[in-house]
């Protein structure tokens, strides 16, 4: 008989992935209809007098949400990090404690953003990289900045690419400048155009 349930693999929180973990875990809890107990320490409404079987079943299901959500969080952290929340009796408290420990206050987040921006500006393309590998490295940093709540437009990534890629891409960039307004080109369009250079190099056996 077909089952109506489905399983989701837990993202595991480590010391260096809180931002991405929190997004994945929030989606996971929402999919299981458990996020409300994280937001509000949800408690079900008491049963009325002479409840029906349906009302009793619904009440029991709602009561089970809190321990289920806490169990999900316990299963989604490493053994080292579990020690931070092992005494928390509610999923809301456990979530807030993890957020405080790994996200920090506004000053901490600002310093993280500044460090990522500095790392972004220092990036230069290596001879062994393709344009997609280089852009992937840039976007990994950019996404960390965005996860911290800071706006970082694609145009800054485009400008960075144009001034930091290897010399072999210069002729292609010049060609684009002649045919397009580079202030309006999309990031995907630029990457696809420069990837043509990598494709030619690959065909010639140079990479």
ZADO-1210 file (C-alpha; in nm, 4 decimals, padded with zeros to 6 digits):
<atoms>
<atom x="00.0000" y="00.0000" z="00.0000" code="UNK" pos="1"/>
<atom x="00.1344" y="00.3440" z="-00.0893" code="UNK" pos="2"/>
<atom x="00.2454" y="00.5607" z="00.2005" code="UNK" pos="3"/>
<atom x="00.1442" y="00.9240" z="00.2446" code="UNK" pos="4"/>
<atom x="00.4601" y="01.0017" z="00.4394" code="UNK" pos="5"/>
<atom x="00.7927" y="01.1098" z="00.2995" code="UNK" pos="6"/>
<atom x="01.1392" y="01.1383" z="00.4433" code="UNK" pos="7"/>
<atom x="01.3818" y="01.4239" z="00.4278" code="UNK" pos="8"/>
<atom x="01.7526" y="01.4056" z="00.4967" code="UNK" pos="9"/>
<atom x="01.8618" y="01.6327" z="00.7772" code="UNK" pos="10"/>
<atom x="02.1184" y="01.9041" z="00.7106" code="UNK" pos="11"/>
<atom x="02.3819" y="01.8729" z="00.9818" code="UNK" pos="12"/>
<atom x="02.4933" y="02.1846" z="01.1671" code="UNK" pos="13"/>
<atom x="02.8676" y="02.2233" z="01.2106" code="UNK" pos="14"/>
<atom x="03.0680" y="02.5207" z="01.3254" code="UNK" pos="15"/>
<atom x="03.1108" y="02.6723" z="00.9809" code="UNK" pos="16"/>
<atom x="02.7707" y="02.6341" z="00.8111" code="UNK" pos="17"/>
<atom x="02.5071" y="02.7943" z="01.0331" code="UNK" pos="18"/>
<atom x="02.3642" y="03.0317" z="00.7702" code="UNK" pos="19"/>
<atom x="02.2982" y="02.7659" z="00.5085" code="UNK" pos="20"/>
<atom x="02.1928" y="02.5128" z="00.7751" code="UNK" pos="21"/>
<atom x="01.9291" y="02.7454" z="00.9212" code="UNK" pos="22"/>
<atom x="01.7695" y="02.8008" z="00.5783" code="UNK" pos="23"/>
<atom x="01.7639" y="02.4290" z="00.4970" code="UNK" pos="24"/>
<atom x="01.6397" y="02.3367" z="00.8436" code="UNK" pos="25"/>
<atom x="01.3626" y="02.5946" z="00.8349" code="UNK" pos="26"/>
<atom x="01.2416" y="02.4503" z="00.5039" code="UNK" pos="27"/>
<atom x="01.2631" y="02.1012" z="00.6502" code="UNK" pos="28"/>
<atom x="01.0529" y="02.1944" z="00.9544" code="UNK" pos="29"/>
<atom x="00.7982" y="02.3738" z="00.7368" code="UNK" pos="30"/>
<atom x="00.7661" y="02.0655" z="00.5175" code="UNK" pos="31"/>
<atom x="00.6872" y="01.8641" z="00.8290" code="UNK" pos="32"/>
<atom x="00.4382" y="02.1276" z="00.9502" code="UNK" pos="33"/>
<atom x="00.6527" y="02.1914" z="01.2580" code="UNK" pos="34"/>
<atom x="00.7850" y="02.5435" z="01.2053" code="UNK" pos="35"/>
<atom x="00.5021" y="02.7055" z="01.4042" code="UNK" pos="36"/>
<atom x="00.6324" y="02.5532" z="01.7287" code="UNK" pos="37"/>
<atom x="00.9720" y="02.7140" z="01.6619" code="UNK" pos="38"/>
<atom x="00.8189" y="03.0559" z="01.6024" code="UNK" pos="39"/>
<atom x="00.5782" y="03.0689" z="01.8933" code="UNK" pos="40"/>
<atom x="00.6277" y="02.7832" z="02.1419" code="UNK" pos="41"/>
<atom x="00.2997" y="02.6536" z="02.0065" code="UNK" pos="42"/>
<atom x="00.0554" y="02.4844" z="02.2411" code="UNK" pos="43"/>
<atom x="-00.2662" y="02.3232" z="02.1127" code="UNK" pos="44"/>
<atom x="-00.6047" y="02.4496" z="02.2251" code="UNK" pos="45"/>
<atom x="-00.7513" y="02.2415" z="02.5085" code="UNK" pos="46"/>
<atom x="-01.0072" y="01.9797" z="02.4220" code="UNK" pos="47"/>
<atom x="-01.3729" y="02.0753" z="02.4584" code="UNK" pos="48"/>
<atom x="-01.6062" y="01.8806" z="02.6822" code="UNK" pos="49"/>
<atom x="-01.7110" y="01.5498" z="02.5294" code="UNK" pos="50"/>
<atom x="-01.4637" y="01.5717" z="02.2390" code="UNK" pos="51"/>
<atom x="-01.5130" y="01.3688" z="01.9265" code="UNK" pos="52"/>
<atom x="-01.2620" y="01.1094" z="01.8123" code="UNK" pos="53"/>
<atom x="-01.1501" y="01.3467" z="01.5373" code="UNK" pos="54"/>
<atom x="-01.0895" y="01.6248" z="01.7908" code="UNK" pos="55"/>
<atom x="-00.8949" y="01.3910" z="02.0172" code="UNK" pos="56"/>
<atom x="-00.6807" y="01.2732" z="01.7267" code="UNK" pos="57"/>
<atom x="-00.6112" y="01.6328" z="01.6186" code="UNK" pos="58"/>
<atom x="-00.5240" y="01.7309" z="01.9757" code="UNK" pos="59"/>
<atom x="-00.2800" y="01.4408" z="02.0118" code="UNK" pos="60"/>
<atom x="-00.1179" y="01.5275" z="01.6779" code="UNK" pos="61"/>
<atom x="-00.0781" y="01.8915" z="01.7808" code="UNK" pos="62"/>
<atom x="00.0687" y="01.7968" z="02.1188" code="UNK" pos="63"/>
<atom x="00.3239" y="01.5784" z="01.9448" code="UNK" pos="64"/>
<atom x="00.4565" y="01.8690" z="01.7350" code="UNK" pos="65"/>
<atom x="00.6777" y="02.0128" z="02.0084" code="UNK" pos="66"/>
<atom x="00.8736" y="01.6937" z="02.0876" code="UNK" pos="67"/>
<atom x="00.8906" y="01.6119" z="01.7162" code="UNK" pos="68"/>
<atom x="01.0404" y="01.9524" z="01.6343" code="UNK" pos="69"/>
<atom x="01.2914" y="01.9221" z="01.9187" code="UNK" pos="70"/>
<atom x="01.3856" y="01.5742" z="01.7988" code="UNK" pos="71"/>
<atom x="01.4397" y="01.7102" z="01.4471" code="UNK" pos="72"/>
<atom x="01.6793" y="01.9748" z="01.5772" code="UNK" pos="73"/>
<atom x="01.8651" y="01.7194" z="01.7900" code="UNK" pos="74"/>
<atom x="01.9083" y="01.5002" z="01.4816" code="UNK" pos="75"/>
<atom x="02.0371" y="01.7905" z="01.2726" code="UNK" pos="76"/>
<atom x="02.3382" y="01.8952" z="01.4793" code="UNK" pos="77"/>
<atom x="02.6772" y="01.7364" z="01.5294" code="UNK" pos="78"/>
<atom x="02.7579" y="01.5689" z="01.8613" code="UNK" pos="79"/>
<atom x="02.9825" y="01.8609" z="01.9535" code="UNK" pos="80"/>
<atom x="02.7071" y="02.1177" z="01.8974" code="UNK" pos="81"/>
<atom x="02.4412" y="01.9055" z="02.0682" code="UNK" pos="82"/>
<atom x="02.6003" y="02.0006" z="02.4002" code="UNK" pos="83"/>
<atom x="02.4828" y="02.3601" z="02.3473" code="UNK" pos="84"/>
<atom x="02.1158" y="02.2611" z="02.3404" code="UNK" pos="85"/>
<atom x="02.0929" y="01.9341" z="02.5318" code="UNK" pos="86"/>
<atom x="01.9244" y="02.1034" z="02.8299" code="UNK" pos="87"/>
<atom x="01.6677" y="02.2935" z="02.6189" code="UNK" pos="88"/>
<atom x="01.3206" y="02.1573" z="02.6768" code="UNK" pos="89"/>
<atom x="01.1512" y="02.3394" z="02.3878" code="UNK" pos="90"/>
<atom x="01.2459" y="02.3545" z="02.0182" code="UNK" pos="91"/>
<atom x="01.2033" y="02.7339" z="02.0218" code="UNK" pos="92"/>
<atom x="01.4625" y="02.7677" z="02.2986" code="UNK" pos="93"/>
<atom x="01.7019" y="02.5312" z="02.1200" code="UNK" pos="94"/>
<atom x="01.6655" y="02.7236" z="01.7931" code="UNK" pos="95"/>
<atom x="01.7252" y="03.0590" z="01.9616" code="UNK" pos="96"/>
<atom x="02.0298" y="02.9284" z="02.1469" code="UNK" pos="97"/>
<atom x="02.1870" y="02.8020" z="01.8250" code="UNK" pos="98"/>
<atom x="02.1116" y="03.1307" z="01.6532" code="UNK" pos="99"/>
<atom x="02.2722" y="03.3271" z="01.9358" code="UNK" pos="100"/>
<atom x="02.5773" y="03.1019" z="01.9414" code="UNK" pos="101"/>
<atom x="02.6495" y="03.0904" z="01.5697" code="UNK" pos="102"/>
<atom x="02.4916" y="03.4003" z="01.4176" code="UNK" pos="103"/>
<atom x="02.5849" y="03.6420" z="01.6940" code="UNK" pos="104"/>
<atom x="02.4684" y="04.0001" z="01.7376" code="UNK" pos="105"/>
<atom x="02.4523" y="04.2744" z="01.4751" code="UNK" pos="106"/>
<atom x="02.8115" y="04.3776" z="01.5389" code="UNK" pos="107"/>
<atom x="02.9321" y="04.0222" z="01.4835" code="UNK" pos="108"/>
<atom x="02.7302" y="03.9925" z="01.1622" code="UNK" pos="109"/>
<atom x="02.8722" y="04.3236" z="01.0386" code="UNK" pos="110"/>
<atom x="03.2264" y="04.1986" z="01.0951" code="UNK" pos="111"/>
<atom x="03.1452" y="03.8767" z="00.9099" code="UNK" pos="112"/>
<atom x="03.0075" y="04.0747" z="00.6162" code="UNK" pos="113"/>
<atom x="03.3186" y="04.2941" z="00.6051" code="UNK" pos="114"/>
<atom x="03.5446" y="03.9883" z="00.6118" code="UNK" pos="115"/>
<atom x="03.3546" y="03.8237" z="00.3269" code="UNK" pos="116"/>
<atom x="03.3642" y="04.1464" z="00.1236" code="UNK" pos="117"/>
<atom x="03.7381" y="04.1680" z="00.1782" code="UNK" pos="118"/>
<atom x="03.7756" y="03.8058" z="00.0683" code="UNK" pos="119"/>
<atom x="03.5661" y="03.8811" z="-00.2417" code="UNK" pos="120"/>
<atom x="03.7810" y="04.1772" z="-00.3409" code="UNK" pos="121"/>
<atom x="04.1014" y="03.9751" z="-00.3012" code="UNK" pos="122"/>
<atom x="03.9940" y="03.7024" z="-00.5422" code="UNK" pos="123"/>
<atom x="04.1819" y="03.6622" z="-00.8675" code="UNK" pos="124"/>
<atom x="04.1327" y="03.3972" z="-01.1313" code="UNK" pos="125"/>
<atom x="04.3890" y="03.1174" z="-01.1391" code="UNK" pos="126"/>
<atom x="04.5351" y="02.9782" z="-01.4597" code="UNK" pos="127"/>
<atom x="04.4009" y="02.6332" z="-01.3756" code="UNK" pos="128"/>
<atom x="04.0394" y="02.7569" z="-01.3376" code="UNK" pos="129"/>
<atom x="03.7629" y="02.7789" z="-01.5934" code="UNK" pos="130"/>
<atom x="03.5369" y="03.0813" z="-01.5888" code="UNK" pos="131"/>
<atom x="03.2546" y="02.8780" z="-01.4334" code="UNK" pos="132"/>
<atom x="03.4832" y="02.7538" z="-01.1566" code="UNK" pos="133"/>
<atom x="03.6014" y="03.1073" z="-01.0857" code="UNK" pos="134"/>
<atom x="03.2493" y="03.2513" z="-01.0827" code="UNK" pos="135"/>
<atom x="03.1371" y="02.9638" z="-00.8617" code="UNK" pos="136"/>
<atom x="03.4069" y="03.0612" z="-00.6129" code="UNK" pos="137"/>
<atom x="03.2951" y="03.4249" z="-00.6221" code="UNK" pos="138"/>
<atom x="02.9281" y="03.3344" z="-00.5804" code="UNK" pos="139"/>
<atom x="03.0060" y="03.1147" z="-00.2820" code="UNK" pos="140"/>
<atom x="03.1382" y="03.4239" z="-00.1045" code="UNK" pos="141"/>
<atom x="02.8554" y="03.6451" z="-00.2306" code="UNK" pos="142"/>
<atom x="02.5926" y="03.4024" z="-00.1065" code="UNK" pos="143"/>
<atom x="02.7479" y="03.4058" z="00.2394" code="UNK" pos="144"/>
<atom x="02.7155" y="03.7846" z="00.2391" code="UNK" pos="145"/>
<atom x="02.3538" y="03.7651" z="00.1256" code="UNK" pos="146"/>
<atom x="02.2718" y="03.5030" z="00.3886" code="UNK" pos="147"/>
<atom x="02.3853" y="03.7540" z="00.6503" code="UNK" pos="148"/>
<atom x="02.1180" y="03.9950" z="00.5261" code="UNK" pos="149"/>
<atom x="02.3449" y="04.2239" z="00.3239" code="UNK" pos="150"/>
<atom x="02.2487" y="04.3283" z="-00.0278" code="UNK" pos="151"/>
<atom x="02.5073" y="04.2367" z="-00.2911" code="UNK" pos="152"/>
<atom x="02.3935" y="04.3039" z="-00.6506" code="UNK" pos="153"/>
<atom x="02.4984" y="04.0858" z="-00.9435" code="UNK" pos="154"/>
<atom x="02.6475" y="04.3948" z="-01.1078" code="UNK" pos="155"/>
<atom x="02.9279" y="04.3955" z="-00.8504" code="UNK" pos="156"/>
<atom x="03.0067" y="04.0364" z="-00.9445" code="UNK" pos="157"/>
<atom x="03.0022" y="04.1275" z="-01.3140" code="UNK" pos="158"/>
<atom x="03.2390" y="04.4201" z="-01.2562" code="UNK" pos="159"/>
<atom x="03.4687" y="04.1940" z="-01.0551" code="UNK" pos="160"/>
<atom x="03.4779" y="03.9339" z="-01.3331" code="UNK" pos="161"/>
<atom x="03.5560" y="04.1924" z="-01.5991" code="UNK" pos="162"/>
<atom x="03.8619" y="04.3229" z="-01.4139" code="UNK" pos="163"/>
<atom x="03.9990" y="04.0015" z="-01.2641" code="UNK" pos="164"/>
<atom x="03.9806" y="03.7272" z="-01.5281" code="UNK" pos="165"/>
<atom x="04.2832" y="03.5994" z="-01.7150" code="UNK" pos="166"/>
<atom x="04.4198" y="03.7808" z="-02.0193" code="UNK" pos="167"/>
<atom x="04.2913" y="03.5096" z="-02.2554" code="UNK" pos="168"/>
<atom x="03.9362" y="03.6429" z="-02.2017" code="UNK" pos="169"/>
<atom x="04.0229" y="04.0024" z="-02.2947" code="UNK" pos="170"/>
<atom x="03.9418" y="03.9670" z="-02.6647" code="UNK" pos="171"/>
<atom x="03.6019" y="03.8188" z="-02.5819" code="UNK" pos="172"/>
<atom x="03.5314" y="04.1006" z="-02.3362" code="UNK" pos="173"/>
<atom x="03.6319" y="04.3572" z="-02.5990" code="UNK" pos="174"/>
<atom x="03.3942" y="04.1908" z="-02.8430" code="UNK" pos="175"/>
<atom x="03.1139" y="04.2103" z="-02.5891" code="UNK" pos="176"/>
<atom x="03.1881" y="04.5777" z="-02.5263" code="UNK" pos="177"/>
<atom x="03.1500" y="04.6454" z="-02.8987" code="UNK" pos="178"/>
<atom x="02.8178" y="04.4628" z="-02.9247" code="UNK" pos="179"/>
<atom x="02.6516" y="04.5161" z="-02.5859" code="UNK" pos="180"/>
<atom x="02.6130" y="04.7585" z="-02.2992" code="UNK" pos="181"/>
<atom x="02.8108" y="04.5771" z="-02.0283" code="UNK" pos="182"/>
<atom x="02.6293" y="04.7767" z="-01.7587" code="UNK" pos="183"/>
<atom x="02.3126" y="04.5916" z="-01.8608" code="UNK" pos="184"/>
<atom x="02.4452" y="04.2431" z="-01.9338" code="UNK" pos="185"/>
<atom x="02.3240" y="03.9689" z="-01.6970" code="UNK" pos="186"/>
<atom x="02.5643" y="03.7577" z="-01.4959" code="UNK" pos="187"/>
<atom x="02.4491" y="03.4398" z="-01.6709" code="UNK" pos="188"/>
<atom x="02.4921" y="03.5976" z="-02.0130" code="UNK" pos="189"/>
<atom x="02.8454" y="03.7083" z="-01.9311" code="UNK" pos="190"/>
<atom x="02.9474" y="03.3698" z="-01.7926" code="UNK" pos="191"/>
<atom x="02.8057" y="03.1879" z="-02.0954" code="UNK" pos="192"/>
<atom x="02.9874" y="03.4211" z="-02.3326" code="UNK" pos="193"/>
<atom x="03.3219" y="03.3772" z="-02.1571" code="UNK" pos="194"/>
<atom x="03.2681" y="03.0017" z="-02.1306" code="UNK" pos="195"/>
<atom x="03.3014" y="02.9880" z="-02.5097" code="UNK" pos="196"/>
<atom x="03.6704" y="03.0688" z="-02.4582" code="UNK" pos="197"/>
<atom x="03.7064" y="02.7706" z="-02.2233" code="UNK" pos="198"/>
<atom x="03.5299" y="02.5465" z="-02.4719" code="UNK" pos="199"/>
<atom x="03.7734" y="02.6434" z="-02.7472" code="UNK" pos="200"/>
<atom x="04.0680" y="02.5863" z="-02.5137" code="UNK" pos="201"/>
<atom x="03.9309" y="02.2465" z="-02.4178" code="UNK" pos="202"/>
<atom x="03.8875" y="02.1449" z="-02.7801" code="UNK" pos="203"/>
<atom x="04.2473" y="02.2387" z="-02.8485" code="UNK" pos="204"/>
<atom x="04.3632" y="02.0264" z="-02.5556" code="UNK" pos="205"/>
<atom x="04.5061" y="02.3173" z="-02.3600" code="UNK" pos="206"/>
<atom x="04.3092" y="02.2434" z="-02.0428" code="UNK" pos="207"/>
</atoms>
